[in-house]
Each structure stands twice: as structure tokens, then as C-alpha cells.
Amino acid sequence: MWTKDIGIDLGTANVLIYVKGQGIVLNEPSIVAIDTDSKNVIAVGTEANEMLGRTPGKVKAIKPMKDGVIADFEITEIMLNTFIKKIKAKKLFSRPRILICCPTNITPVEKNAIKEAAERTGARKVYIEEEPKVAAIGAGMDISKPTANMVIDIGGGTTDIAILSLNDIVSSASVRIAGNVFDQDIIKYIKEKYKLLIGERTAEDIKINFSNIFDANKKEKLEVRGRNLITGLPDTIEITQDETKLALEESIKKIIKATTNVLEQTPPELSGDIVEKGIILTGGGAMLKGLPEVLEKELQVPILIAESPLTCVAEGTGTLLNKITLLEEDQ
């Protein structure tokens, strides 16, 4: 038997698993479908995601992670076990060491819950690292030097903002506003303005493929289907790109405010580095059209998107697993 280390980006929206020597071997939605009568698990990950909003009464699609932390311990454990079996970790490896990531502002209780969930999958040793630090490493930043590096990691449940220097976080903030809240903003806007109820998948599709929060076009239109709340019947409306900007405005303002607060707490010498190097955006939310331009305009600092924003945290776990002594020092 031989052992390999694995890194897990346990996200609110997706779980990514990195195996040392192989790279990212799994990227699936953080969803579990269960039969509410028998309590049996029907599907996990991609298969369960296909069922979201389309299940019969007795089948429930559960998202066990909320705001970057475990909302349902039992379901999270089932999900992790399924994914680890899927990559054949238990067969190939003799109790692997696992590095798992968490938001910056979680409580010790929440951190222990994440650690326990990983330990119960059969890990020999579990390391916990803060997400923005791992994202910065995955984005290719050298955080070992006495200069500032700043990252804004916008995931599904949280936006983590951090300034890093000498392998540590100098100042940080974590706000529970990210991709899932953006989806809810769109659902709420359409519900209030058009009395049309749309599902999460429709909202996510609008966010990814249509919305623009900087250079929004009032003439650019999209047909949206849902249920009319007055008649109860299926209905279709048209929304403009400008409306998506309005729908997401408040949430974006809160992310800007949190980023401003972090910048205000930063020593002047490090602030100069940030003006020179800029801020790196990571996470799925980094791909929201117009976001870099809005942040650059409001913060007066260059904004850059990581080369592969969706996989930065998972890639960062791979880099850290090669420097296991650094992990030992942090625990």
C-alpha cells in the first residue's frame, strides 16, 4: 500500500479534489439527493445537481454547505465519502493526509466540524488552511516575501478578502455574499418586478451568461421563463442587461465596502505594494462580467483575474502539499 496526499476545496457550490502527483481529479457540485422517506442517498454531485428543482416530493436535493461552512454534518460526510471513493482514494492510498480549506472568519467550532468530517473519511492527518491564502498560492502569487499580495476570492457562499505577506495573512475579511447570493438577488428582482418565480438554475444561467454589472446594455434582452405568481401558470418575460446590474448592485456594494475596510487596516508600506501589483480575483464570482471594471473604478487599484479562477484554491492545495512543513507550522 502507498500513500498520497489530497487537497480538498470544500466549497458551498462545488467540491474540487486535488491528488498530489495527479492534479485536480474531481470537480462536482456540493449537492446530495436523498429519499426523504427511506433517508437513502439517491445521487451525489453532478447527478444530484441535475435533479435540483426537478425532484418529486419525496426526493430532496440538499446543499450541505452554507456560507462556506457545514450546515448539515451528516450529509457533508456522505458527500465527502462518496467523492473520495469515486477517486478511489481508499483503495489506492493507505489513509491519506488531507488538506482542506475554509473561510477566514469561521469559528473554532465550525473549523472543528470541517476537520472531523475529513477525519471520518479515513484521513491519517487533516490540515486546515484559510481559503484566500490557498487561493493566492494557486493564482501563482509568491506570498513568502515581505511584500504585500492581495486577493479577493469570490466563491459560492463567501467572499474572502485578504492581504498576505511572509506566508501569512496581514489583514482579512470574509462576507457571506458571493455567487449564491447573486443568484438570490436575481430571483428576488424578477419576483418583485415581474411577479415571476424562477428557479436557482435559471438565475445562475442569467448571472453567468447574460448579466453585466459595468457596461450593461439597456437594449440587450433575454427571455426568462418561470411561474406567474398571480395566475400560477407558466409565463415568459423579457429582462434587460441593465436590470441584472440593478439586481446585483447592493451585493457588489457590500463586497466593495468589505474590501475598503481591509485596505484601511493595511500598513502604508504594504498599501504601496498593492497599488503597484494590483488585486487578484479568484473563485467563480471573479467571472461575473464587469466586476473587475467596477472594482477598479471604486477602489482605484488595478484588478486582475487569476488565470484559472475556478480552480485556484484546489491548485493552491497542490502547491502546499508539496511544502508539508509549512502546513505543520500553521496547525
C-alpha positions as CSV (number, residue, x, y, z in Angstrom):
1,M,0.0,0.0,0.0
2,W,1.2,3.5,-0.8
3,T,0.1,6.9,0.5
4,K,-0.6,10.1,-1.4
5,D,-1.8,13.5,-0.1
6,I,-5.0,15.1,-1.2
7,G,-6.3,18.6,-1.2
8,I,-10.0,19.5,-0.9
9,D,-11.7,22.7,-1.8
10,L,-14.9,22.1,0.1
11,G,-16.9,24.9,-1.5
12,T,-20.6,25.9,-1.0
13,A,-21.2,25.4,-4.7
14,N,-18.6,22.9,-5.8
15,V,-16.1,20.4,-4.3
16,L,-12.7,20.1,-6.0
17,I,-10.2,17.4,-5.1
18,Y,-6.5,17.6,-5.9
19,V,-4.4,14.5,-5.7
20,K,-0.6,15.0,-5.3
21,G,1.1,13.9,-8.5
22,Q,-2.1,13.8,-10.5
23,G,-3.7,17.3,-10.2
24,I,-7.4,18.0,-10.0
25,V,-9.2,14.7,-10.3
26,L,-12.7,15.8,-9.2
27,N,-14.9,18.9,-9.7
28,E,-18.6,18.3,-8.8
29,P,-21.4,20.4,-7.3
30,S,-21.8,20.2,-3.5
31,I,-25.3,18.6,-3.7
32,V,-26.7,15.4,-2.3
33,A,-30.2,14.0,-3.3
34,I,-31.9,11.9,-0.7
35,D,-35.2,10.0,-0.4
36,T,-37.0,11.7,2.5
37,D,-39.0,8.5,3.2
38,S,-36.2,6.0,3.4
39,K,-33.4,8.5,4.1
40,N,-31.3,6.7,1.4
41,V,-28.9,8.7,-0.7
42,I,-30.0,8.7,-4.4
43,A,-27.3,10.8,-6.0
44,V,-24.3,12.9,-5.2
45,G,-22.6,15.8,-7.1
46,T,-23.3,16.2,-10.8
47,E,-26.1,13.7,-10.9
48,A,-27.8,15.3,-7.9
49,N,-27.4,18.7,-9.4
50,E,-29.4,17.6,-12.4
51,M,-32.3,16.9,-10.0
52,L,-32.2,20.4,-8.4
53,G,-35.7,21.9,-8.6
54,R,-37.0,19.0,-10.6
55,T,-37.4,16.3,-8.0
56,P,-40.7,14.6,-6.9
57,G,-42.0,15.3,-3.4
58,K,-40.1,12.5,-1.6
59,V,-36.7,13.3,-3.3
60,K,-34.9,16.2,-1.8
61,A,-31.8,17.8,-3.2
62,I,-29.7,19.1,-0.3
63,K,-26.8,21.6,-0.3
64,P,-24.9,20.6,2.9
65,M,-22.5,23.6,2.8
66,K,-23.8,27.0,3.6
67,D,-21.7,30.2,3.5
68,G,-18.5,28.2,3.3
69,V,-19.3,26.1,6.4
70,I,-21.0,22.8,7.2
71,A,-24.8,23.3,7.6
72,D,-25.5,19.5,7.6
73,F,-22.7,17.5,9.1
74,E,-24.1,14.0,8.2
75,I,-24.8,14.9,4.6
76,T,-21.4,16.6,4.2
77,E,-19.8,13.4,5.5
78,I,-21.7,11.3,3.0
79,M,-20.8,13.6,0.2
80,L,-17.1,13.6,1.0
81,N,-17.0,9.8,1.4
82,T,-18.7,9.4,-2.0
83,F,-16.2,11.7,-3.7
84,I,-13.2,10.0,-2.0
85,K,-14.5,6.6,-3.1
86,K,-15.1,7.9,-6.6
87,I,-11.4,8.9,-7.0
88,K,-10.5,5.5,-5.4
89,A,-8.6,7.2,-2.6
90,K,-9.4,4.5,-0.1
91,K,-8.3,1.7,-2.4
92,L,-5.1,3.3,-3.7
93,F,-3.9,5.1,-0.6
94,S,-3.3,4.0,2.9
95,R,-5.1,6.7,4.9
96,P,-4.0,9.8,3.0
97,R,-3.2,13.2,4.5
98,I,-5.9,15.7,3.6
99,L,-5.6,19.5,3.3
100,I,-9.0,21.2,3.4
101,C,-9.8,24.9,3.0
102,C,-12.1,27.1,5.0
103,P,-13.2,30.8,5.0
104,T,-11.2,33.3,7.1
105,N,-13.8,34.2,9.7
106,I,-15.2,30.8,10.7
107,T,-15.5,29.9,14.4
108,P,-13.3,27.2,16.1
109,V,-16.5,25.1,16.3
110,E,-17.1,25.4,12.5
111,K,-13.4,24.7,11.8
112,N,-13.5,21.5,14.0
113,A,-16.7,20.4,12.2
114,I,-14.8,20.6,8.8
115,K,-11.8,18.8,10.3
116,E,-14.0,16.0,11.8
117,A,-15.8,15.5,8.5
118,A,-12.5,15.0,6.7
119,E,-11.1,12.7,9.5
120,R,-14.2,10.5,9.3
121,T,-13.4,9.7,5.7
122,G,-10.4,7.8,6.9
123,A,-7.7,10.5,6.7
124,R,-4.4,9.9,8.6
125,K,-3.9,13.6,9.2
126,V,-6.1,16.6,8.4
127,Y,-4.7,20.1,7.8
128,I,-6.9,23.2,7.7
129,E,-5.9,26.3,5.8
130,E,-7.6,29.6,5.1
131,E,-9.1,29.9,1.6
132,P,-7.7,33.2,0.5
133,K,-4.2,32.2,1.4
134,V,-4.5,29.0,-0.6
135,A,-6.2,30.8,-3.5
136,A,-3.4,33.3,-3.6
137,I,-0.8,30.5,-3.9
138,G,-2.9,28.7,-6.5
139,A,-3.1,32.0,-8.5
140,G,0.7,32.0,-8.7
141,M,1.5,34.6,-6.1
142,D,4.7,34.4,-4.1
143,I,3.5,35.2,-0.6
144,S,6.8,34.2,1.1
145,K,8.4,37.7,0.6
146,P,8.0,40.7,2.8
147,T,5.8,42.4,0.2
148,A,2.0,42.6,0.0
149,N,-0.2,40.4,-2.2
150,M,-4.0,41.0,-2.1
151,V,-6.6,38.5,-3.2
152,I,-10.4,38.6,-3.4
153,D,-11.8,35.1,-3.5
154,I,-15.5,35.1,-4.5
155,G,-16.9,31.6,-4.1
156,G,-20.4,30.2,-3.8
157,G,-21.1,31.1,-0.2
158,T,-18.4,33.6,0.9
159,T,-16.2,36.3,-0.5
160,D,-12.8,36.2,1.3
161,I,-10.6,39.2,1.1
162,A,-7.0,39.1,2.3
163,I,-3.7,40.8,2.2
164,L,-0.7,38.4,2.6
165,S,2.9,38.8,3.3
166,L,5.6,36.4,4.6
167,N,3.4,33.4,4.2
168,D,0.7,34.8,6.5
169,I,-2.5,36.9,6.4
170,V,-1.8,40.5,7.4
171,S,-5.5,41.7,7.3
172,S,-8.6,40.0,6.1
173,A,-12.4,39.9,6.0
174,S,-15.0,37.3,5.0
175,V,-18.5,38.3,3.9
176,R,-21.3,35.9,3.3
177,I,-22.1,37.5,-0.1
178,A,-21.0,35.6,-3.1
179,G,-22.3,33.5,-6.1
180,N,-25.3,32.0,-4.3
181,V,-26.4,35.5,-3.0
182,F,-26.0,36.8,-6.6
183,D,-28.5,34.1,-7.7
184,Q,-30.9,35.0,-5.0
185,D,-30.7,38.7,-5.9
186,I,-31.7,37.9,-9.5
187,I,-34.6,35.7,-8.2
188,K,-35.8,38.4,-5.9
189,Y,-35.6,41.2,-8.5
190,I,-37.6,39.2,-11.1
191,K,-40.1,38.1,-8.5
192,E,-40.7,41.7,-7.2
193,K,-40.8,43.4,-10.6
194,Y,-42.4,40.9,-12.8
195,K,-44.3,38.6,-10.3
196,L,-42.5,35.7,-11.9
197,L,-40.9,33.0,-9.9
198,I,-37.7,31.4,-11.4
199,G,-35.5,28.6,-10.1
200,E,-31.9,28.7,-8.9
201,R,-30.6,27.2,-12.1
202,T,-32.3,29.8,-14.2
203,A,-30.9,32.6,-12.0
204,E,-27.4,31.1,-12.2
205,D,-27.7,30.9,-16.0
206,I,-28.7,34.6,-16.2
207,K,-25.8,35.5,-13.9
208,I,-23.2,33.6,-15.9
209,N,-24.3,34.1,-19.4
210,F,-26.2,37.3,-19.6
211,S,-25.5,39.7,-16.7
212,N,-23.1,42.6,-16.9
213,I,-22.6,45.0,-13.9
214,F,-20.3,47.6,-15.6
215,D,-21.0,48.0,-19.3
216,A,-24.7,47.0,-19.2
217,N,-26.7,47.3,-22.4
218,K,-30.3,48.5,-21.9
219,K,-31.2,47.1,-25.4
220,E,-29.7,43.7,-24.7
221,K,-32.7,41.4,-23.8
222,L,-33.2,37.9,-22.6
223,E,-36.3,35.8,-22.4
224,V,-36.9,34.3,-18.9
225,R,-39.4,31.5,-18.2
226,G,-40.9,30.8,-14.8
227,R,-44.2,30.6,-12.9
228,N,-46.5,33.6,-12.8
229,L,-47.2,34.3,-9.1
230,I,-50.7,35.8,-9.9
231,T,-52.1,33.2,-12.3
232,G,-50.0,30.3,-11.2
233,L,-49.3,29.4,-14.8
234,P,-46.0,29.2,-16.8
235,D,-45.0,32.5,-18.2
236,T,-42.3,34.3,-20.1
237,I,-40.9,37.8,-19.6
238,E,-38.0,39.8,-21.1
239,I,-35.3,41.3,-19.0
240,T,-32.5,43.7,-20.0
241,Q,-28.8,43.5,-19.1
242,D,-29.3,46.8,-17.2
243,E,-31.7,45.1,-14.9
244,T,-29.2,42.5,-13.9
245,K,-26.9,45.3,-12.9
246,L,-29.7,46.8,-10.7
247,A,-30.4,43.3,-9.2
248,L,-26.8,42.8,-8.1
249,E,-25.9,46.4,-7.1
250,E,-26.4,46.1,-3.3
251,S,-24.4,42.9,-3.0
252,I,-21.5,44.3,-5.1
253,K,-21.5,47.4,-2.9
254,K,-21.1,45.3,0.3
255,I,-18.1,43.4,-1.3
256,I,-16.5,46.8,-2.1
257,K,-17.2,48.1,1.4
258,A,-15.5,45.0,2.9
259,T,-12.5,45.3,0.6
260,T,-12.2,49.0,1.5
261,N,-12.2,48.1,5.2
262,V,-9.3,45.6,4.7
263,L,-7.3,48.2,2.7
264,E,-7.8,50.7,5.5
265,Q,-6.3,48.3,8.0
266,T,-3.2,47.7,6.0
267,P,0.2,49.3,6.9
268,P,1.2,52.1,4.5
269,E,4.3,50.2,3.2
270,L,2.1,47.3,2.1
271,S,-0.5,49.6,0.6
272,G,2.1,50.8,-1.8
273,D,2.8,47.3,-3.0
274,I,-0.9,46.7,-3.7
275,V,-1.2,49.9,-5.8
276,E,1.8,48.6,-7.8
277,K,0.8,44.9,-8.1
278,G,-3.0,45.2,-8.0
279,I,-5.6,42.9,-6.6
280,I,-6.1,39.3,-7.9
281,L,-9.7,38.0,-8.2
282,T,-10.2,34.3,-7.7
283,G,-13.3,32.0,-7.4
284,G,-16.3,31.6,-9.7
285,G,-17.6,35.1,-8.8
286,A,-14.4,36.6,-10.4
287,M,-16.0,35.7,-13.8
288,L,-19.0,38.0,-13.3
289,K,-19.0,40.3,-16.3
290,G,-18.0,43.8,-15.5
291,L,-16.8,43.0,-11.9
292,P,-13.1,43.8,-12.5
293,E,-14.0,47.2,-14.0
294,V,-16.4,48.1,-11.2
295,L,-13.8,47.2,-8.5
296,E,-11.1,49.1,-10.3
297,K,-13.2,52.2,-10.6
298,E,-14.3,52.1,-6.9
299,L,-11.0,51.0,-5.3
300,Q,-8.6,52.9,-7.6
301,V,-6.3,49.9,-7.7
302,P,-5.5,47.6,-10.7
303,I,-7.7,44.5,-10.7
304,L,-6.5,41.3,-12.4
305,I,-8.4,38.0,-12.8
306,A,-6.4,34.8,-12.0
307,E,-5.6,32.6,-15.0
308,S,-7.9,29.8,-13.8
309,P,-10.2,31.5,-11.1
310,L,-12.4,28.4,-10.6
311,T,-9.5,26.1,-9.7
312,C,-7.2,28.4,-7.8
313,V,-7.9,27.0,-4.3
314,A,-7.6,23.4,-5.5
315,E,-4.3,24.2,-7.3
316,G,-3.1,26.0,-4.2
317,T,-3.7,22.9,-2.1
318,G,-1.4,21.0,-4.5
319,T,1.4,23.6,-4.0
320,L,1.0,23.4,-0.2
321,L,1.0,19.6,-0.2
322,N,4.5,19.8,-1.7
323,K,5.6,22.0,1.2
324,I,4.2,19.9,4.1
325,T,6.5,21.5,6.6
326,L,4.7,24.8,6.1
327,L,1.4,23.1,6.9
328,E,2.8,21.6,10.0
329,E,3.9,25.0,11.2
330,D,0.5,26.5,10.6
331,Q,-1.5,23.9,12.6
